[in-house]
Each structure stands twice: as C-alpha cells, then as structure tokens.
Amino acid sequence: MAVTYNKLWHLLIDRGMKKKDLKEAAGLTSHAMMKLRNNEDITTQTIGKICKALGCQADDIMEFVEK
C-alpha cells in the first residue's frame, strides 16, 4: 500500500491556503514538504503538526491506496 496526501491539498484549496502557508503554520521543514509533495512516508510527529495547525484528523489529510 502507498500513501497519498491528495486530501491535504484539497483541504488547503478549500481553506484558501498555499503550501508555504501550511509550512509556516505547522512549522514544517522543506524536507517534510518535499516528502508530502512526492507522497512519501512522513513521521507521525509531522502528521500531528499538520493536524494541529489545520484543526483536523489524520484521515482528513491522507489515505492509503493500492499501488
């Protein structure tokens, strides 16, 4: 199984946010943002930071898909 963050990008669009806004609000590194853009695995700590910044749950920003 693979992970996709398409839900996160849709959530940002719905809220009128850009990726740089998320990076600043959640205190993410450029490396973490690159991993998100490439649908790579990220730490639960990073997921927690995003969820706290956006006021959402993990299943609101990511999902697992068949490869």
ROVEXMI-401036 format. One line per field, with one value per residue: residue number from 1; residue in three letters; x, y, z of N, C-alpha, C, CB in turn. Coordinates in Angstrom, 1 decimal, decimal comma. Atoms other than C-alpha are relative to their C-alpha. Glycine has a CB too. Example, Ala and Ser with C-alpha at 12.3 -4.5 7.8 and 13.67 -1.06 7.14 Angstrom:
BEGIN
pos = (1 2)
code = (ala ser)
neast = (0,9 -0,9)
nnorth = (-1,2 -1,1)
nup = (0,0 0,0)
caeast = (12,3 13,7)
canorth = (-4,5 -1,1)
caup = (7,8 7,1)
ceast = (0,9 -0,8)
cnorth = (1,2 1,1)
cup = (0,0 0,8)
cbeast = (-1,0 0,4)
cbnorth = (0,0 0,5)
cbup = (1,2 -1,4)
END
This chain:
BEGIN
pos = (1 2 3 4 5 6 7 8 9 10 11 12 13 14 15 16 17 18 19 20 21 22 23 24 25 26 27 28 29 30 31 32 33 34 35 36 37 38 39 40 41 42 43 44 45 46 47 48 49 50 51 52 53 54 55 56 57 58 59 60 61 62 63 64 65 66 67)
code = (met ala val thr tyr asn lys leu trp his leu leu ile asp arg gly met lys lys lys asp leu lys glu ala ala gly leu thr ser his ala met met lys leu arg asn asn glu asp ile thr thr gln thr ile gly lys ile cys lys ala leu gly cys gln ala asp asp ile met glu phe val glu lys)
neast = (0,8 -0,7 0,7 0,2 0,3 0,9 1,0 -0,7 -0,1 1,4 0,3 -0,6 0,7 1,2 -0,2 -0,7 -1,4 -1,0 -0,9 -0,9 0,8 0,0 -1,3 -0,2 1,0 -0,3 -1,5 -0,6 -1,2 0,1 -0,1 1,3 0,9 -0,3 0,5 1,4 0,2 -0,4 0,7 -0,9 0,3 -0,4 0,2 1,3 -0,2 0,4 1,4 0,6 -0,2 1,0 1,3 0,2 0,1 1,3 1,1 0,6 -0,5 -0,9 0,8 0,4 -1,1 -0,7 0,7 -0,8 0,5 -0,8 -1,0)
nnorth = (-1,2 -1,3 -1,1 -1,2 -1,1 -0,8 -0,6 -1,2 -1,0 -0,5 -0,8 -1,4 -0,8 -0,4 -1,0 -1,1 0,0 0,5 1,0 -0,8 -0,3 1,2 0,2 -0,9 0,2 1,2 0,1 1,1 -0,2 0,2 1,4 0,6 -0,4 0,8 1,4 -0,1 -0,2 1,3 1,1 0,8 0,2 -1,0 0,5 -0,3 -1,3 -0,9 0,1 -0,7 -1,4 -0,5 0,1 -1,1 -1,3 -0,1 0,3 1,2 1,3 0,6 0,4 -1,2 -0,5 1,0 1,3 1,0 0,5 1,1 -0,4)
nup = (0,0 0,1 -0,7 0,8 -0,8 0,9 -0,9 -0,6 1,0 0,2 -1,2 0,1 1,0 -0,6 -1,1 0,6 -0,4 0,9 -0,6 -0,9 -1,1 -0,8 -0,5 -1,1 -1,0 -0,7 -0,3 0,7 0,7 1,5 0,3 -0,3 1,1 1,2 -0,2 0,2 1,4 0,7 -0,6 -0,7 -1,4 -0,9 -1,4 -0,6 -0,5 1,1 0,2 -1,1 0,2 1,0 -0,5 -1,0 0,7 0,8 -0,8 0,7 -0,4 1,0 1,1 0,8 0,8 0,7 0,1 0,6 1,3 0,6 1,0)
caeast = (0,0 1,0 0,1 -1,4 -1,8 -4,4 -6,9 -4,4 -4,0 -7,8 -8,2 -5,7 -7,5 -10,8 -9,3 -7,5 -4,1 -0,9 1,7 4,0 1,2 1,0 4,7 4,8 1,6 2,7 6,5 7,4 10,8 11,4 12,4 9,0 7,2 9,1 8,1 4,5 4,6 6,1 3,6 6,4 6,1 6,3 6,5 3,5 5,0 4,7 1,2 0,4 1,8 -0,3 -3,4 -2,9 -2,3 -5,4 -7,6 -8,3 -7,6 -5,1 -7,8 -8,7 -5,3 -4,1 -5,3 -3,8 -4,2 -3,2 -0,1)
canorth = (0,0 3,6 6,8 9,8 13,3 14,5 15,1 17,6 19,5 19,7 20,9 23,7 24,8 24,8 27,0 29,3 28,3 27,7 25,1 27,8 28,8 25,2 25,0 28,1 27,3 23,8 24,5 22,0 21,7 21,9 18,3 17,3 19,4 17,6 14,2 15,4 16,6 13,2 11,1 9,7 8,4 11,1 10,7 10,7 13,8 15,6 14,4 15,7 19,1 19,4 18,2 20,7 23,6 22,8 21,6 18,2 14,5 12,3 10,8 14,3 14,8 11,4 8,0 4,7 3,4 0,3 0,6)
caup = (0,0 -0,7 1,0 -0,8 0,6 -2,1 0,7 2,3 -1,0 -1,4 2,2 1,6 -1,5 0,4 3,1 0,6 1,8 -0,1 0,6 2,1 4,4 5,7 6,1 8,3 10,2 11,1 11,4 8,8 7,2 3,4 3,5 5,1 2,4 -0,3 1,1 1,2 -2,4 -3,5 -1,5 0,6 4,2 6,9 10,7 12,9 14,5 11,2 10,7 14,2 13,4 10,3 12,0 14,9 12,5 10,4 13,2 11,6 12,0 10,1 7,9 6,7 5,1 4,0 2,8 1,8 -1,7 -3,6 -5,7)
ceast = (0,9 -0,8 -0,2 -0,5 -1,0 -1,0 0,6 0,0 -1,4 -0,5 0,6 -0,7 -1,3 0,1 0,8 1,4 0,9 0,9 1,0 -0,7 0,0 1,4 0,3 -1,0 0,3 1,5 0,7 1,3 -0,2 0,1 -1,4 -1,0 0,3 -0,5 -1,5 -0,4 0,2 -0,8 0,9 -0,4 0,6 -0,2 -1,3 0,1 -0,3 -1,5 -0,7 0,1 -1,0 -1,4 -0,3 -0,2 -1,3 -1,2 -0,8 0,6 0,8 -0,8 -0,6 1,1 0,8 -0,9 1,0 -0,7 0,9 1,0 -0,3)
cnorth = (1,3 1,0 1,1 1,2 0,9 0,7 1,3 1,1 0,6 0,9 1,4 0,9 0,5 1,1 1,2 0,1 -0,5 -0,9 0,7 0,4 -1,2 -0,2 0,9 -0,3 -1,2 -0,1 -1,1 0,4 -0,1 -1,4 -0,7 0,4 -0,8 -1,4 0,0 0,1 -1,3 -1,2 -1,0 -0,1 1,2 -0,5 0,4 1,4 1,1 0,1 0,8 1,5 0,6 0,0 1,1 1,3 0,2 -0,4 -1,2 -1,3 -0,6 -0,5 1,1 0,4 -1,1 -1,3 -1,0 -0,6 -1,2 0,5 -0,4)
cup = (0,0 0,7 -1,0 0,9 -0,9 0,9 0,7 -1,0 -0,2 1,2 0,0 -1,0 0,6 1,0 -0,6 0,4 -1,1 0,8 1,0 1,2 1,0 0,6 1,2 1,1 0,9 0,4 -0,7 -0,7 -1,5 -0,4 0,2 -1,2 -1,3 0,1 -0,2 -1,5 -0,8 0,5 0,7 1,5 0,8 1,4 0,5 0,7 -1,0 -0,3 1,2 -0,1 -1,0 0,5 1,1 -0,7 -0,7 0,8 -0,5 0,6 -1,2 -1,3 -0,9 -1,0 -0,8 -0,2 -0,7 -1,2 -0,5 -1,0 -1,3)
cbeast = (-0,9 0,4 0,7 -1,0 1,2 -0,7 -0,4 1,4 0,6 -1,0 0,5 1,5 -0,3 -0,7 0,8 -0,8 0,2 0,8 0,8 0,6 -1,4 -0,4 1,1 -0,3 -1,4 -0,3 0,1 -1,0 1,1 1,2 1,0 -0,6 0,1 1,6 0,3 -0,6 0,9 1,4 -0,9 1,5 0,6 -0,7 1,1 -0,3 1,5 0,8 -0,5 0,7 1,5 0,1 -0,3 1,2 1,2 0,2 -0,9 0,2 -1,2 0,8 -1,1 -0,4 1,0 1,3 -1,2 0,2 0,1 -1,0 1,4)
cbnorth = (0,0 0,3 0,5 -0,3 0,8 -0,9 -1,0 -0,3 -0,5 -1,2 -0,8 -0,2 -0,9 -1,2 -0,6 1,3 -0,9 1,2 -0,8 1,2 0,4 -1,2 0,3 1,5 -0,1 -1,2 -0,1 -0,5 -1,0 0,8 -0,7 0,5 1,5 0,0 -0,5 1,2 1,1 -0,2 -0,6 0,4 -1,3 1,3 0,6 -1,1 0,2 -0,3 -1,5 -0,5 0,3 -0,9 -1,3 0,0 0,1 -1,0 1,1 0,1 -1,0 -1,2 -1,0 1,1 0,7 -0,4 0,1 -1,2 1,2 -1,0 -0,5)
cbup = (1,2 -1,4 1,3 -1,2 0,4 -1,0 1,1 0,4 -1,3 -0,2 1,3 -0,4 -1,3 0,7 1,1 0,3 1,3 -0,6 -1,0 -0,8 -0,3 -0,9 -1,1 -0,5 -0,5 -0,9 1,5 -1,1 0,4 -0,7 0,9 1,3 -0,2 -0,2 1,4 0,7 -0,6 0,1 -1,0 -0,1 0,5 -0,2 0,8 1,1 0,5 -1,3 0,0 1,3 -0,4 -1,2 0,7 1,0 -1,0 -1,2 0,2 -1,5 0,3 0,6 0,4 0,9 0,9 0,7 -0,9 1,1 -1,1 -0,7 0,4)
END
